[in-house]
Amino acid sequence: MRTLPAKETVRVPLHTGIEIIFSHENFDVQKTEEYFSISPQVEGRFEKHKKTLVFVPKQLKPETLYTVIVKKGLPLLDSAKTLAEDYCFSFETTKAEEGEKKFSWEMDNRLVEFSTTEEPFFSVYFPTRTKLPSVNIALYCYADDQAFTQALQKRDKIPSWSYLTRNNHREDLSRLTKYGEYQTEFRSVDTYSHYLIFPEKLPGGYYVAEITAGEAVRQVWFQVTDLAVYVVQDAEKSLFWVNDLKTKKPVTGATVSLEKGKHKVQGNEEGVIVVEQKRNGEKENSAETEYALVQKGTQQIVVPLVSMGQNTEPKQIKSSDYWKYLYLDRELFKPGDTVNFWGVVAPRKGAEPLQEVVVELKGTGSYYQWGESAPILSQKVRLEQEIFTGGLKLPVLNPGYYYLAVKVGETTLLSKGFSVKTYQKPIYKISVEPEKMAIFAGEKVNFTAKAAFFEGTPVPKVSLSYNIWEQQGTVKTDAQGVATIPFLVPRDSNAFNNFFSPYRSFYLGLNTSFPEVGEIYTYSNLWVFASKVYLEGEVKREGGDFVLTAQLSHVDLAKINQGEDLSHDNFISGPAAGYTLKGTLYQDVWEKEGEGWETYNFITKTVEKRYNYRHSVKQVGELETVTDEQGKATYRGPWNLDPENSYYLELTAQDKEGRPIKKRIDIFPHSQRDDGYKYYHFQTEKEEQVFTPGEQVAMLFKENNQVSPARKNGYLFYRGQEVIADYGVFDQAEYRFNFKK
């Protein structure tokens, strides 16, 4: 069954019809009226167009959430079959057309919290830079957490996708205590970043603000607290980690209250609270979002939880529940060809094995597709030992892009795309491969080109044109259909002017010089290492000096040429002792241009001067050192570096045959590492992210490129898939566990 508008569609035109496409035509349109409902109620008439029932509404209201239900029991004519269950879908209508353009603005009204040490602020959005109206903030507070939670649950009944309806929701403020009223202005950081900042800090509590700017009114809910809570949930338990924003330490002995205080759990000294509770929707109103109250002494915070809810329907299969792979026999087809496919769908831990899947042919031919399209063809395929295979014969499709989707019910497990073209198949094929996968700069390699008919017979005397780097030429196949293309890899700096990688790829393109029928083309790649030594290093500031620590290693390409990947461990063979390292230190120089301009900084709450800067580089000095028996070299810079300026060091070394290897190392200011930008990420201690059962896995939590500094009970780690398998609070920013199959 399909509908128009589709389920959860927004900005639906006010003049739309409502279509329901059934699987059969033999239904009575008059009888259908008894099984059809729309809420809010709308007058209208019904029409039938083959399998499609159409409700033509007399008038839909703007910015309204409508829900349509086709009730179970709807019968077919001349059949005992009826609709097995209710079919329900919702959509939201668009705004009414405006006459005179008025100032409009929006804000993110999701639940947020602020500490008692900061003024609350919110991102706001408006499309114009015309004169902005003043802003009025009427601030109200709730008596306690229960009153606040009830207000949130009332708003949460509106679906999150229904933006306009959710945004227009209004709390009845007449029952609340008014805390204060403020007149203020929008603040802009730049053309696109605008903020609304409250003029004062607020005491701990639960608040709703009604904000008026021009004729537009918005409400936003927030809480002020010095507790910070991280929560993760599975179907059987919830894990809370509670910290104090002022002390920046975990809160010992905090409590979590659920179900309006009926269920309480106290945390440990590390700030962790584990609530062992099956979240299977056994509460009175399982449609409500549940909120937990976390408190310690007089400090409180309300935390929204993921609602598992009461669900009488079968468990929805998720794509993430399965290991999966889909292979197509090729990527290019002609209209009318058969697309042969092969795939695997294997359950992960806790998932049920599948007996069959549905393979659907989908697409419109366009390479840019929006929304979900109806399937062109579909086929049920049985799984045998978690493997499925089959073929779909394409109809006469328009040339373009299509894809196969593998589905179970309404869940798409995976998909694979392909192109359809009206092309002429060439009369033979060509291939090309290098005799080695990787070599060093300055070495010679031969590429072997072959031409053969599709059944394997060689094609002699075929003229082939090739292009690699700055070399072009033509070769001709011999009686065995083989030709050799020699290539001498350059050693000049233009080919290897890279401070960040020890190797680069050289691409060889090959095509027939005189295509007989259809284009015949292929290509190959060759990895070329700049030097037989590999250079690594880091620099640390120590006062006005810096300390360089470098490592030089020999490079061995044997593993790469045996088919291994280009990871670090597959080409490093041992320390390079007694080699000279040379370096040049440069300073980044930034000079102000013009008079600058003023902008508001919403973090510091001040007006700041901004400038455009012109960048240049100044050479500071040079260095030279020699590696020891372990291939290591240490050097202390004698220059008095400005702690507020950035520098970089260009290091070079040469192998025994004079091939250079380069390395650039940035030296950031003390006060503003990485220009003040910080990012956080996980990284395995081992570079290659492949592990064998029983091997220890070490996960490092990093701030930029450095492991985050240690602090007492400063890091919560947990792991799992469907369930929380393990967790712990640690001083160090690293987590270790043994890998299991």
N, C-alpha and C positions, 0 to 999 in steps of 0.2 A: 504494500500500500504506500503510495506517495502522495504528497500534498503540495499545493501552492496557495499561500506562501509555505515555504519549507519550515520544518520545526526550528524554533528559536531564531527566526529571521527578524531583523530589526530594520527600522526606517522603511516599513512597508507603505506604499502609496495609499492614500485615503480612498481612491476610486478602485481598488483592487477587487477582483472576485476571489472567492475561496473555493479551490478545487480539491477534490479527493478522488484519486485514481485507484479503482478497485482492480482485482485480478479477473473479475468476470463482468459481463455486460448484463446478465439476467437478474437485475434487481429492480424493484418497483420504486420509482422516484417519490410517489406519494407516501408509500410505506416508510421510506427512508426518513421523511420529515419527523416521524415519531422517535427515531433513534439519533437524531442530530440535536446538539445543543451548542450554543455559543455564549460565553460570559466575558464581559457584561453583555446583556441581551441586546440584540440588534434585529430590527425588522428587515425582511428581505424575501426573495423568492428563490425557488429551486429550479434547476434545469438539468437535463441529462444529455450527455454527448458520448455515446457508446459506453466505455468503461468509466467515464468521468462523471461524477456528481458535482454540480456547480451550485454554490450558494451565492446569490448576487445581493449583497447588503445594500439597504437603502442609503445608509450614511454611517461611515465609521468615524469615530472621534479621534482627533490627533493625540499623540503621545500617550497612547492607551495600550495596556497589555491585555490581549484577548486570548482566551483558551477555548478550543474547539474539541468536543468529544463526540465520537461516533460510538454509540453504546453497543455492548455485546448483545447477541441475539438477533442482529439484523439478518433477515432471511434472504435466500435466493429464490427466484421463481422456479417452479417445477423441480424443486430439490429440497432435500432435508437438511442441507448444509446451512449453518448460520455463522455469523461472526463470533469467534471463540472468546474474545476478550475486548474490553474497551480500547479504542484507539484514540489517543489524546495528543494534541500538539498545541503550541502557543506561539504567538508572534506579537511584535510591537509595532504600532503605526508611527509614521514620521510626524514631524512638526507641521503645524498649519503654516500656510504661506503668509509671510509678513508683508505689510504695505511699506510703511516707512522703516528704514533700517535702524534698529536700535542697538545700543551697546549690549553685547552679551559676553558672558564669561563663564568658565567652568572651573571646578576644582576637584581634586581627588578626595572623596569623602569616606574612604575606608578607615577603619578603626586604627588610630595611631596613639602613641604615648610619648610624653615628654618628661624630662626630669624637673625637679624643683629649682634647678640652677640655670634654666634656659627659658627664654620667651618662646611660647608656641609659635610655629610658623608652618605655612602650607604653600605648596606649589599651586599656582593659578594659571589659567590659560585664556587668552583672548586674542582674536585674529587681527586686531587693528592697533595702530599706533596713534590714533587720534586722541584728543584730550580725554583723559580718564576721569571718571566721576570719583567723588570721595566715597569712602567705605564706612559703613556703620556696622559695628559688631555688638550684638546683644548676647551676653554670656549668662548661661544658666547652669546650675549644678544639681546633681541628683543626691538624694538623701543617703543612699548606700549602694553597695554593689548589686543588690537584687533589683532595685529600681532601674539601674543602668543596664543590667543584663536584659531585663524585660523589654526595654526600649530597643536594644540591639536586635533581639529576637523578632520583634515586630517588623523591623526593617528587613531582616534577613529572609523573611518569607517571600520577599520580592526576588525573583531570580537574578543572579549576578549579571547575566547577559542582557537583561532588560534595562539598558542604561538610562533611557529617558524616564521611565516609570520610577526607577530606583532614585534617580536624581531629584525627582519631583516629590518624593516622600517627605512629609512634614510631621514632626513630633508636635503634639499639643503641649505648648510651653506654659499654659496658664496654671498647671498644677505644680510647676517647679519653682525653686527659689532663684531669683535673679541675683547673680553675683556682681554684675557691673555692665557698663555700656561704654564703648569706645568709638571715637571718630579717628580714622586713620587713612592712609593712602596705600595703593599698590606700590610695591618696590620692584624695579627692574634691574637685573644684572646685565642683560644684553637684549638684543632684539627678540629673542625667543624664550628667555628665562625670567619669569615673573613670580613674585612671592607676596603673600599676605602675612605680616608679622604682628603678633600681639604686642602692645606697648609695655607689658610688664610680665614678670614671672608670676606663676600661680602656685598656691599651696597644693599639696597632694589631694586628689579627689577625682570625681567623675563629672564630666562637663558635656554640654551641647551648646554650640554657638550658632546663632542665626545671623547670617551675613548678608547685607544688602548693598549692592552697588548698581546705581542706575535703577532700573525697574526689575532687575533680576535678583531673586532671593535664593540663597543656598543654606543648607544646614550641614554641620559637621560634628561628629562625635569623637571625643578623645578623653584620655585620662592622664593625670599628672602623678608620677610616682618615681621613686629612686630605685625601684626593683627592675631588673632586666631578666626576662625569662626566655630560654630557648626550649622548645618542645618538639619531640618527635614521637610518632605514634605508629603502632601496628594494630591488628585486629584484637589483640588480647591485652595490651598494656600501653601506657603512656609514660614517657620519660621526660621529666622537667629538670632543667638546670637553672638554678636561681643565683643571680649575682647582684651585688650592690653597686650602683653607678658612682656613688661617692667614694667608697673605699676601693672600688675596682677589685673586689674579692668575692669568692662564693659566700652565700648566706647559709650559715649553719643552722639546722633545725627549722627551716621554713616548712609551712604546711600547705597542702593542696586540698581544697574542698570542692566536691562535686555533688551534683543533684541537690542543690540548695542546702548544702551543709550536711546531708545525710551520710556522705562518705568522705572521710578525712584520712590523709596519709601524711606522716612527717618525714622530712628529708634528713640526710646524713650530714656529716661535717664538711663534705665536699660540695654541698649545695644541690645534690642529686635527689630527686624524689621519683620513685617508680610506683605507679598505680597499676596494680595487677587487676584488671577489670575487663572482661569480655565486652566489647562494644558492639553488641548485636541488636541494638534497637529495642531493649526491653523497657524503656522509659515510656511514660504516658503519652507523650507527643513526640514521636521519633522524627517528625518532620522539622522540628526546631533545631537550630544550631545550638550545640552545647557549649557552655563557657565554664571554665574552672576559675576559682578564686585562689590566688597564691598570696600568702601573707606571712609576715614575721613582725610581731609586735603591732605597732600602729601602721606599718607600711603594707599596702595592698596593691595588687594588680589583677585585672580580669584578662584571662587568656582564652581566645577562641580555639575550639578543638575541631578536628575533622569529624564530621558526623557520619558514622557508619549507617545509622538509621535502620528502621524495620523494613525489611525487603522480602516480600513473599515471592518475588520473581527469582528464577534461577540465577546463580552467580554469573555476572557479566565477565566473559573471557577478556583478558587483557593481552595485548601484543607482547608486553614485557614478560609474560608468563612462559614464553617459549623461546628456545633456540631455533633459528630459522634461516633458510637460505633458498633462493630461487635462481635458477640458471635457465637462460634461453639459448637455443642452439645458434642464434646469431642476433645481430642488432639492427639489421636492415632487411626488409621484406618487400615483396611486390604485392599489390592487391590480389587476393585470391590464394596467396601462399598459405602454408600451414605453419603456425608457430608451435614448435615443439618445446616443451618445458620439462624441467626436472627440479625437484626441491625436497627439502627436509624441514619437518616441523617436529621438534623434540621437546617434551615438557621440561621446564626447570623444576627446581625443588618445590613440591607442594602442588603443582599443577596437574590436571588430569590429562592422560594421553588422548589424542584426538583420533577418531575413526575415519573422518572424511573432512575435506575442505571444499570450498566453492571457488573456482577460478573464473574471474570475470574479465572480459575485454572491455576497456573503458577508454574514453578520450574523445576529443572533437576534431583532431587533426591539427589544432593550434599548439604551438610550443609554449604559449602562455595561457594557462587554463585557470579559471577562477571558480571556486566552489566545487561541489560534488556533482558529477554527471551520471546519468543513468547508464547501466551497462548495455553494451551493444550485443554481447553474447555472454552466456555463463554456462559452466559445466561443473557438475559434481564429480569429485575425484576421491577415490578411496586411498587411505594410507596403508602401506604394508611395511611394517617395521620402521615406522616414522618417516617413510619415503613416499613421495607421490610423483607420478609422471603422466604425461599425456600430450595432447596436441589440440589446438584450436585452429580450424580453417577460417581464414579471414574472408569476410565478404569483400565486395568491390568498394574499398574505402578511398576517400580522397587522400592524396599524398599529405603527409604530416606526421605528427607525433602521437603515439598511442601507448597504452601500458596494460599489463596483466596485473590484476589485484587478487591476492589469495585471502579469502575471508572465511570466518566462522561466525555465523549469525550476522550481526551488524558490525563486528569487529574486523578491521583490515589488519591482517598479520604482517604483510609485506607486499611490495609491488616492484615491478621491473618494467622500464620503458623501452620502446624501440621505435624505429622510423619506418614509414611506409613510403616508397618511392616507385615511380614507373621508370625503371632503369633497364638497360640492356646488359645482360651478363657478358663479361669479357670471355674471349675464347680460350685464354690461358691465364695462369696466375704467376706472380713473381714474389720472391722473398729475399731477404738480406739479413745476414748476421755477422757480427765481428768475431774474429778468432779468439778474442779475450773479452771479458766483460769490463775489465778495468786495466789501465796501464798508467805509466808516469809521463809527465810532460817531456817532449823531445823524443819519445819513442815512436816506432812505426808499428802500424797494425794493418792487417788485411781484412776487408769485408768480403764475404762470399755471397754473391748474388746468384739466384737460380730462377730459371723460367721453365714452367712445366704445364702441360695440359692437366685438366682436373682429375683425369684418371691416373696421372703420374708420369706420362711419357714426356721426356725432355724436349724443350723447344730450342733448337740451335739458331745461331745467327740473328738473335734478337738484339737490337740496339737499345741500350738502357742509359738514361741520363741520370746523373747523381749530383747532389749538392751537399757539402759538409764544410762548415766554418767558412773560410774564404776560398775554398777549392770547389771547382765545378768541372765536370767532364763527362765523357761518354765511353762506355765499354760495350763489347759484343760477346754474347754467350758462345761457348764452344759446342762441339758435337754432343756433349753431355748436358747442355743447357746451363752451363756454369760460367760465371765471369768473376774476376778478382778486381777489387777496388782498393788500391793502396792509399793509406793516409798517414802522413807524418804529422804528429801532434805538435803544434807550435809551443815554444818556450817563452815567447815574448810576454811582457807585463799586461798587454791589452787582453789576452786570453785568460789571465788569472789575477785580475785586479780585484781581489776579494779578501777582506780581512776576517770574514766570518765562517768560511767553509774551506776545508782542505782539498775539496774536489769540485768538479763541475761536469756537466753533461754536454757531450757533443752529439748533435742530431744529424743523421744522414737520411736524406729523402731520395727515393728512387722511383722513377717512372719510365714507361716506354717512350722512346723518342718519337715514334710514329704510331700512336694508338690505332689499332685495327678497328675494333668494335668496342666501344665503351672505354671508360677511363681505367687504366691499370696502374696502381700506385701502392707503394709500401714505404716503410721507414724502419730505422733501428737507432738505438742509442748506445753510446760508449761513455763510460765513466773514466775521467782523467784526473789523477791526483797531481797537484802542483809540485810536490816534493816527496822525497823518500824519508823525510822527517816530519813530525807533527808537533805543533807548538800549542801549549796551553798556559794560562797564567791568570793571576789576580793581583790587584793592587789595593793596599789598605793605607789610609792616612794615619800618620802619627805626628800630631802637632803640625808644624809647617813642612815636615818631610813626608815621604811616602815610602812604603816597603813593597817591592815587587817580588813575588814568588812565582817562578816559571818552571814548567816541566816540558822537556823535549824527549820525544819517543821516536823510535824507528817505525816505518810503515811497511807492512808486508801484505801484498794483495792476493795471496794464495787462496784464502777463504772466500774472498769476493768472487774470484774466478771459478770457484767450485759451486757457486750458486747462493752463498750466504748474502744477507742484506748488508747495507752500508752503515750499520751501527758501529759505534766507537770500538767495542771489544773485538770486532771482526777484522780490523786492519792495524791495530796497535800491537807491536811485536816485542817491545822491550825498550829500556832506557838508551838514549843517545848521549854518551859521555864525551866530554872534551870538545864540545861544539861552542862556537862563539855566538852569543846573542847580542844584537845591536838594537838600540831603541832611540826614538826621537820623541820628546815631550812637547805637546802643543797646548796652548791655552785658548779656550773659547772666549772671544771678546764680543760683548753686546753693547752697542752704542744707541742711545735714545735718539729718536727722530721726531722733530716737530714739538708742538706744545702739549700734546697729549689730550686726554679727556677724563671726565669724572664718571665714576660708576659706584653703585651701592653694593657693599659686601654684606650679604644677609647672614653670614657666619659671625663676623666680628661686629656687625651692626654699625658700620662706619662707612663714610663716603671716602673712596680711595681714588688716587690719580693713576691712570693707565696710559701706557705709551706703546708705540710701535718701536721695534728695535732692529738695527742692522747688524748682521752677524759677520764676523771675520775671525781669522785664526792667526795666532802669533807663536812662533817657535821659541821654546824656553831653553831647551838644552838637549844634549845627547848623552847616551850611556852605552857601556859595553861590559859584558860579563861572560863567564864561561861555565858550562854545565859540569857538575861533578859526576861521580861514578853512577849515581842513581838518575842521571839526566836532569837533576834539579839545579836551579840557579836562583840566588837571592841577591837583591840589590836594594840599598837604601839611597833614595834620591837626596842629593845635597842641596836642592833648591828650596827656598823658603816660599812655599805655596800659599797663596791667599785662601784662607778657609772658606770664603764665600764665593770663590770662583770655581768653575768646572774646567777640567783638563782631560786630555786623553793621551795615551802612550801607544805609539806604533812600534811594535816589536817585529824583528825579522831574524831568521836564521837560514842557513843554506845546508843542503846535503853535500855529500862528498863530490858530487858531480856539478855543483854550483846552482842547483835549483832552489829558489827561495821559497820560504813559507812565511806568511804574515799573520799578525794578530794585533787587533786593536782592543785596548782596555780603557774604558771610561773611568775617570776619577771625579766623583761628584762632590759638590760642596758639603761641608759638615752639616749645615742647617737645612739642607734641602736635597737629600739624596734622590736621584732620579727626577730632578726638577719638582720635587714635592709630591709627585704622583705615586701612590702606593696601590699595589694590587696583591691579592692573596690567592694562593693556589696550592694544590696538592702535587707532589712529585715523588715517584718511587726513588729510593736510594740507588737502586740499580738502574742504569740507563735503559737497558732492554726490558720492556715490560712483558716478559714471558717467564712463567714460573712453572716448576714441576711440583707434583704433589709431595708435601712434606717440607718444601723449601720455605725459608722464612722470608716474609714480605715486610719491608720497612717503608712506611709512608711518612714523608716529611711535609710539614705545613710551612709554606714559605711566604715571607713578605718581600715582594719583588724577587730578587735572585738569592736572597739569604734566608736561612732557616730562621723562623721567628724566634725571638729571644725567650729564654726560660723564665718562668715565673710560677710561684707556688700555686698549685691547683689551678693553673691558668688555661688548660686545654681539655675539652671534652671530646673524646673520640667514640664513635660507635660504628658498627658495620652490620650489614644484613641485606636481605632482599625483600621478601614478603614480611619478614619478622625481624625484630632487633635481636641479632644473634649474640652480640657482645658489646660492651661499653666500658668506659673507664675515664677517670679524670687524672691528668698527668701534669707534672711540672715542665717536662720537655715537650717541644712541638713535634713529636714523632710518635708513631704508633706501629707496633710490630706484632705480627701473628703468623702462624704457620698455614701455608696455603693448602687447602683441601680440594680434591677433585669435585 
